[in-house]
Amino acid sequence: MNKSMLVGTVLGAVLVTAGGGFAGYQMMNSAPAAAEVLKVTEAYKTTKVPREVCEDRVVTRQAPVKDENRIAGSVVGAVVGGLLGKQVGGGSGKKLATVAGVAAGGYAGNQVQKNLQEKDTYTTTERVCNTVTDSRKDLVGYDVEYRIGEQVASVRMDHNPGDSIPLKDGKLVLSAQ
């Protein structure tokens, strides 16, 4: 065998061995292309939104009193009581009956006017408004639990990644493609 053929064979064997070793090393130490997704949970934010609710209600109110001291009822009652008292008895008894009629009639008239004033009502419609709070749930992302090799971790993403998350230079690629 000639010398150049021997050198070529040895050199070729060395190159093939080196290339195979390099390829084997890369295969054994190559990083995974994607992280395995273990669990995906939707993440929500609850927002409270106030709003006003109004309704019309019929309300009964007491009418304003024009004669708070009930003078008119007292006077009318006293006059009527005095006239009735004057009809009773004779002499000085008549005067006493008249005075008693005036006093009793004045009191009775006052009480009658009081009862009438308490029953004097009117109805009106009022608009009543209240603030109520509604809750709204907004989707803010996805909480993703993943595994790279033996390491388990979690991350929040803006989209559902499916079964895997791509890796670039050993880091997660989180943007939607």
ChimeraX commands (.cxc) that place a marker at each C-alpha (Angstrom):
marker #1 position 0.00,0.00,0.00 radius 0.5
marker #1 position 1.29,3.35,-0.76 radius 0.5
marker #1 position 2.03,5.98,1.82 radius 0.5
marker #1 position -0.49,8.58,0.64 radius 0.5
marker #1 position -3.27,6.05,0.66 radius 0.5
marker #1 position -2.39,5.09,4.21 radius 0.5
marker #1 position -2.33,8.73,5.31 radius 0.5
marker #1 position -5.67,9.32,3.56 radius 0.5
marker #1 position -7.25,6.30,5.21 radius 0.5
marker #1 position -5.99,7.28,8.66 radius 0.5
marker #1 position -7.00,10.91,8.13 radius 0.5
marker #1 position -10.47,9.84,6.91 radius 0.5
marker #1 position -10.90,7.55,9.91 radius 0.5
marker #1 position -9.91,10.36,12.27 radius 0.5
marker #1 position -12.38,12.80,10.61 radius 0.5
marker #1 position -15.25,10.28,10.67 radius 0.5
marker #1 position -14.56,9.47,14.32 radius 0.5
marker #1 position -14.35,13.16,15.26 radius 0.5
marker #1 position -17.54,14.00,13.34 radius 0.5
marker #1 position -19.42,11.11,14.92 radius 0.5
marker #1 position -18.22,12.08,18.39 radius 0.5
marker #1 position -19.25,15.71,17.86 radius 0.5
marker #1 position -22.71,14.68,16.56 radius 0.5
marker #1 position -23.15,12.26,19.45 radius 0.5
marker #1 position -22.14,14.95,21.95 radius 0.5
marker #1 position -24.70,17.37,20.49 radius 0.5
marker #1 position -27.40,14.70,20.54 radius 0.5
marker #1 position -26.74,13.89,24.19 radius 0.5
marker #1 position -26.46,17.51,25.33 radius 0.5
marker #1 position -29.05,19.10,23.05 radius 0.5
marker #1 position -31.63,21.30,24.75 radius 0.5
marker #1 position -35.30,20.41,24.27 radius 0.5
marker #1 position -37.19,22.35,21.60 radius 0.5
marker #1 position -40.31,22.87,23.75 radius 0.5
marker #1 position -41.56,22.81,27.33 radius 0.5
marker #1 position -44.31,20.31,28.14 radius 0.5
marker #1 position -47.52,22.00,29.34 radius 0.5
marker #1 position -48.91,20.22,32.41 radius 0.5
marker #1 position -51.88,22.43,33.29 radius 0.5
marker #1 position -53.60,25.59,31.94 radius 0.5
marker #1 position -55.96,27.64,34.11 radius 0.5
marker #1 position -57.85,30.73,32.92 radius 0.5
marker #1 position -57.06,33.78,35.09 radius 0.5
marker #1 position -59.85,36.30,35.71 radius 0.5
marker #1 position -60.04,39.75,37.27 radius 0.5
marker #1 position -63.30,40.72,38.95 radius 0.5
marker #1 position -64.38,44.32,38.42 radius 0.5
marker #1 position -67.19,45.96,40.38 radius 0.5
marker #1 position -69.34,48.27,38.28 radius 0.5
marker #1 position -71.78,50.63,40.06 radius 0.5
marker #1 position -75.06,51.61,38.41 radius 0.5
marker #1 position -78.11,53.58,39.45 radius 0.5
marker #1 position -81.55,51.92,39.66 radius 0.5
marker #1 position -84.58,54.21,39.96 radius 0.5
marker #1 position -88.27,53.53,40.54 radius 0.5
marker #1 position -91.39,55.63,41.06 radius 0.5
marker #1 position -93.19,55.11,44.38 radius 0.5
marker #1 position -96.60,56.38,45.48 radius 0.5
marker #1 position -96.24,58.09,48.86 radius 0.5
marker #1 position -98.98,59.27,51.22 radius 0.5
marker #1 position -98.14,62.39,53.22 radius 0.5
marker #1 position -99.96,64.44,55.81 radius 0.5
marker #1 position -101.26,67.73,54.43 radius 0.5
marker #1 position -99.68,70.85,55.90 radius 0.5
marker #1 position -101.58,72.12,58.95 radius 0.5
marker #1 position -102.79,75.69,58.58 radius 0.5
marker #1 position -104.10,76.09,62.13 radius 0.5
marker #1 position -101.54,74.35,64.36 radius 0.5
marker #1 position -103.16,75.52,67.61 radius 0.5
marker #1 position -106.61,74.41,66.39 radius 0.5
marker #1 position -108.11,77.80,67.29 radius 0.5
marker #1 position -110.97,77.51,64.79 radius 0.5
marker #1 position -112.11,74.17,66.26 radius 0.5
marker #1 position -111.83,75.50,69.80 radius 0.5
marker #1 position -113.85,78.65,69.00 radius 0.5
marker #1 position -116.60,76.82,67.10 radius 0.5
marker #1 position -116.78,74.17,69.85 radius 0.5
marker #1 position -116.95,76.84,72.58 radius 0.5
marker #1 position -119.79,78.70,70.80 radius 0.5
marker #1 position -121.78,75.52,70.24 radius 0.5
marker #1 position -121.07,74.32,73.80 radius 0.5
marker #1 position -122.08,77.70,75.23 radius 0.5
marker #1 position -125.35,77.71,73.26 radius 0.5
marker #1 position -126.16,74.19,74.43 radius 0.5
marker #1 position -125.16,74.97,78.04 radius 0.5
marker #1 position -127.42,78.06,78.02 radius 0.5
marker #1 position -130.36,75.78,77.25 radius 0.5
marker #1 position -129.85,73.88,80.48 radius 0.5
marker #1 position -130.87,75.02,83.93 radius 0.5
marker #1 position -132.17,78.32,85.13 radius 0.5
marker #1 position -130.85,81.33,87.10 radius 0.5
marker #1 position -127.29,81.08,88.29 radius 0.5
marker #1 position -127.27,77.41,87.20 radius 0.5
marker #1 position -127.84,78.59,83.68 radius 0.5
marker #1 position -124.68,80.73,83.84 radius 0.5
marker #1 position -122.71,77.84,85.30 radius 0.5
marker #1 position -124.03,75.46,82.59 radius 0.5
marker #1 position -123.15,78.00,79.90 radius 0.5
marker #1 position -119.56,78.36,81.21 radius 0.5
marker #1 position -119.23,74.57,81.48 radius 0.5
marker #1 position -120.65,74.23,77.92 radius 0.5
marker #1 position -118.15,76.77,76.61 radius 0.5
marker #1 position -115.20,74.92,78.26 radius 0.5
marker #1 position -116.36,71.45,77.22 radius 0.5
marker #1 position -117.30,72.61,73.69 radius 0.5
marker #1 position -113.95,74.37,73.25 radius 0.5
marker #1 position -112.07,71.21,74.25 radius 0.5
marker #1 position -114.30,68.99,72.07 radius 0.5
marker #1 position -113.92,71.33,69.08 radius 0.5
marker #1 position -110.15,71.34,69.53 radius 0.5
marker #1 position -110.04,67.51,69.53 radius 0.5
marker #1 position -112.35,67.22,66.51 radius 0.5
marker #1 position -110.12,69.60,64.53 radius 0.5
marker #1 position -107.04,67.60,65.63 radius 0.5
marker #1 position -108.56,64.33,64.33 radius 0.5
marker #1 position -109.56,65.96,61.04 radius 0.5
marker #1 position -106.07,67.42,60.57 radius 0.5
marker #1 position -104.41,64.03,61.22 radius 0.5
marker #1 position -106.61,62.39,58.57 radius 0.5
marker #1 position -106.00,65.16,56.02 radius 0.5
marker #1 position -103.50,63.47,53.65 radius 0.5
marker #1 position -102.49,63.60,50.02 radius 0.5
marker #1 position -100.65,61.17,47.74 radius 0.5
marker #1 position -97.79,61.95,45.42 radius 0.5
marker #1 position -95.30,60.05,43.29 radius 0.5
marker #1 position -91.63,60.22,44.22 radius 0.5
marker #1 position -88.67,58.97,42.21 radius 0.5
marker #1 position -86.38,56.90,44.47 radius 0.5
marker #1 position -82.89,55.97,43.22 radius 0.5
marker #1 position -80.32,53.56,44.68 radius 0.5
marker #1 position -76.85,52.57,43.59 radius 0.5
marker #1 position -76.30,48.85,43.05 radius 0.5
marker #1 position -73.00,47.17,42.22 radius 0.5
marker #1 position -72.65,44.54,39.52 radius 0.5
marker #1 position -69.59,42.29,39.25 radius 0.5
marker #1 position -67.91,41.58,35.94 radius 0.5
marker #1 position -65.24,38.92,35.35 radius 0.5
marker #1 position -62.65,39.72,32.67 radius 0.5
marker #1 position -60.19,37.14,31.31 radius 0.5
marker #1 position -56.68,38.54,31.92 radius 0.5
marker #1 position -54.57,35.57,30.83 radius 0.5
marker #1 position -53.70,31.95,31.40 radius 0.5
marker #1 position -51.73,30.51,34.32 radius 0.5
marker #1 position -49.62,27.75,32.76 radius 0.5
marker #1 position -47.73,25.03,34.64 radius 0.5
marker #1 position -44.98,23.51,32.50 radius 0.5
marker #1 position -42.01,21.13,32.67 radius 0.5
marker #1 position -38.58,21.37,31.06 radius 0.5
marker #1 position -36.72,18.14,31.75 radius 0.5
marker #1 position -37.24,17.53,35.48 radius 0.5
marker #1 position -37.89,21.18,36.38 radius 0.5
marker #1 position -41.56,22.23,36.90 radius 0.5
marker #1 position -42.51,25.93,36.93 radius 0.5
marker #1 position -45.40,28.24,36.06 radius 0.5
marker #1 position -45.94,31.40,34.05 radius 0.5
marker #1 position -48.87,33.67,33.09 radius 0.5
marker #1 position -49.44,33.94,29.35 radius 0.5
marker #1 position -51.77,36.07,27.22 radius 0.5
marker #1 position -52.92,33.03,25.23 radius 0.5
marker #1 position -53.55,29.33,25.77 radius 0.5
marker #1 position -50.33,27.61,24.62 radius 0.5
marker #1 position -51.83,24.21,23.96 radius 0.5
marker #1 position -49.69,21.12,24.75 radius 0.5
marker #1 position -46.25,22.78,24.60 radius 0.5
marker #1 position -44.42,26.08,24.80 radius 0.5
marker #1 position -41.59,26.60,22.29 radius 0.5
marker #1 position -38.07,27.19,23.61 radius 0.5
marker #1 position -35.35,29.33,22.06 radius 0.5
marker #1 position -31.86,29.15,23.55 radius 0.5
marker #1 position -33.36,27.34,26.56 radius 0.5
marker #1 position -35.92,30.11,27.28 radius 0.5
marker #1 position -39.70,30.11,26.85 radius 0.5
marker #1 position -41.14,31.84,23.80 radius 0.5
marker #1 position -44.25,33.41,25.37 radius 0.5
marker #1 position -45.65,35.46,22.47 radius 0.5
marker #1 position -48.45,34.03,20.34 radius 0.5
marker #1 position -47.34,33.06,16.85 radius 0.5
marker link #1:1,2 radius 0.2
marker link #1:2,3 radius 0.2
marker link #1:3,4 radius 0.2
marker link #1:4,5 radius 0.2
marker link #1:5,6 radius 0.2
marker link #1:6,7 radius 0.2
marker link #1:7,8 radius 0.2
marker link #1:8,9 radius 0.2
marker link #1:9,10 radius 0.2
marker link #1:10,11 radius 0.2
marker link #1:11,12 radius 0.2
marker link #1:12,13 radius 0.2
marker link #1:13,14 radius 0.2
marker link #1:14,15 radius 0.2
marker link #1:15,16 radius 0.2
marker link #1:16,17 radius 0.2
marker link #1:17,18 radius 0.2
marker link #1:18,19 radius 0.2
marker link #1:19,20 radius 0.2
marker link #1:20,21 radius 0.2
marker link #1:21,22 radius 0.2
marker link #1:22,23 radius 0.2
marker link #1:23,24 radius 0.2
marker link #1:24,25 radius 0.2
marker link #1:25,26 radius 0.2
marker link #1:26,27 radius 0.2
marker link #1:27,28 radius 0.2
marker link #1:28,29 radius 0.2
marker link #1:29,30 radius 0.2
marker link #1:30,31 radius 0.2
marker link #1:31,32 radius 0.2
marker link #1:32,33 radius 0.2
marker link #1:33,34 radius 0.2
marker link #1:34,35 radius 0.2
marker link #1:35,36 radius 0.2
marker link #1:36,37 radius 0.2
marker link #1:37,38 radius 0.2
marker link #1:38,39 radius 0.2
marker link #1:39,40 radius 0.2
marker link #1:40,41 radius 0.2
marker link #1:41,42 radius 0.2
marker link #1:42,43 radius 0.2
marker link #1:43,44 radius 0.2
marker link #1:44,45 radius 0.2
marker link #1:45,46 radius 0.2
marker link #1:46,47 radius 0.2
marker link #1:47,48 radius 0.2
marker link #1:48,49 radius 0.2
marker link #1:49,50 radius 0.2
marker link #1:50,51 radius 0.2
marker link #1:51,52 radius 0.2
marker link #1:52,53 radius 0.2
marker link #1:53,54 radius 0.2
marker link #1:54,55 radius 0.2
marker link #1:55,56 radius 0.2
marker link #1:56,57 radius 0.2
marker link #1:57,58 radius 0.2
marker link #1:58,59 radius 0.2
marker link #1:59,60 radius 0.2
marker link #1:60,61 radius 0.2
marker link #1:61,62 radius 0.2
marker link #1:62,63 radius 0.2
marker link #1:63,64 radius 0.2
marker link #1:64,65 radius 0.2
marker link #1:65,66 radius 0.2
marker link #1:66,67 radius 0.2
marker link #1:67,68 radius 0.2
marker link #1:68,69 radius 0.2
marker link #1:69,70 radius 0.2
marker link #1:70,71 radius 0.2
marker link #1:71,72 radius 0.2
marker link #1:72,73 radius 0.2
marker link #1:73,74 radius 0.2
marker link #1:74,75 radius 0.2
marker link #1:75,76 radius 0.2
marker link #1:76,77 radius 0.2
marker link #1:77,78 radius 0.2
marker link #1:78,79 radius 0.2
marker link #1:79,80 radius 0.2
marker link #1:80,81 radius 0.2
marker link #1:81,82 radius 0.2
marker link #1:82,83 radius 0.2
marker link #1:83,84 radius 0.2
marker link #1:84,85 radius 0.2
marker link #1:85,86 radius 0.2
marker link #1:86,87 radius 0.2
marker link #1:87,88 radius 0.2
marker link #1:88,89 radius 0.2
marker link #1:89,90 radius 0.2
marker link #1:90,91 radius 0.2
marker link #1:91,92 radius 0.2
marker link #1:92,93 radius 0.2
marker link #1:93,94 radius 0.2
marker link #1:94,95 radius 0.2
marker link #1:95,96 radius 0.2
marker link #1:96,97 radius 0.2
marker link #1:97,98 radius 0.2
marker link #1:98,99 radius 0.2
marker link #1:99,100 radius 0.2
marker link #1:100,101 radius 0.2
marker link #1:101,102 radius 0.2
marker link #1:102,103 radius 0.2
marker link #1:103,104 radius 0.2
marker link #1:104,105 radius 0.2
marker link #1:105,106 radius 0.2
marker link #1:106,107 radius 0.2
marker link #1:107,108 radius 0.2
marker link #1:108,109 radius 0.2
marker link #1:109,110 radius 0.2
marker link #1:110,111 radius 0.2
marker link #1:111,112 radius 0.2
marker link #1:112,113 radius 0.2
marker link #1:113,114 radius 0.2
marker link #1:114,115 radius 0.2
marker link #1:115,116 radius 0.2
marker link #1:116,117 radius 0.2
marker link #1:117,118 radius 0.2
marker link #1:118,119 radius 0.2
marker link #1:119,120 radius 0.2
marker link #1:120,121 radius 0.2
marker link #1:121,122 radius 0.2
marker link #1:122,123 radius 0.2
marker link #1:123,124 radius 0.2
marker link #1:124,125 radius 0.2
marker link #1:125,126 radius 0.2
marker link #1:126,127 radius 0.2
marker link #1:127,128 radius 0.2
marker link #1:128,129 radius 0.2
marker link #1:129,130 radius 0.2
marker link #1:130,131 radius 0.2
marker link #1:131,132 radius 0.2
marker link #1:132,133 radius 0.2
marker link #1:133,134 radius 0.2
marker link #1:134,135 radius 0.2
marker link #1:135,136 radius 0.2
marker link #1:136,137 radius 0.2
marker link #1:137,138 radius 0.2
marker link #1:138,139 radius 0.2
marker link #1:139,140 radius 0.2
marker link #1:140,141 radius 0.2
marker link #1:141,142 radius 0.2
marker link #1:142,143 radius 0.2
marker link #1:143,144 radius 0.2
marker link #1:144,145 radius 0.2
marker link #1:145,146 radius 0.2
marker link #1:146,147 radius 0.2
marker link #1:147,148 radius 0.2
marker link #1:148,149 radius 0.2
marker link #1:149,150 radius 0.2
marker link #1:150,151 radius 0.2
marker link #1:151,152 radius 0.2
marker link #1:152,153 radius 0.2
marker link #1:153,154 radius 0.2
marker link #1:154,155 radius 0.2
marker link #1:155,156 radius 0.2
marker link #1:156,157 radius 0.2
marker link #1:157,158 radius 0.2
marker link #1:158,159 radius 0.2
marker link #1:159,160 radius 0.2
marker link #1:160,161 radius 0.2
marker link #1:161,162 radius 0.2
marker link #1:162,163 radius 0.2
marker link #1:163,164 radius 0.2
marker link #1:164,165 radius 0.2
marker link #1:165,166 radius 0.2
marker link #1:166,167 radius 0.2
marker link #1:167,168 radius 0.2
marker link #1:168,169 radius 0.2
marker link #1:169,170 radius 0.2
marker link #1:170,171 radius 0.2
marker link #1:171,172 radius 0.2
marker link #1:172,173 radius 0.2
marker link #1:173,174 radius 0.2
marker link #1:174,175 radius 0.2
marker link #1:175,176 radius 0.2
marker link #1:176,177 radius 0.2
view
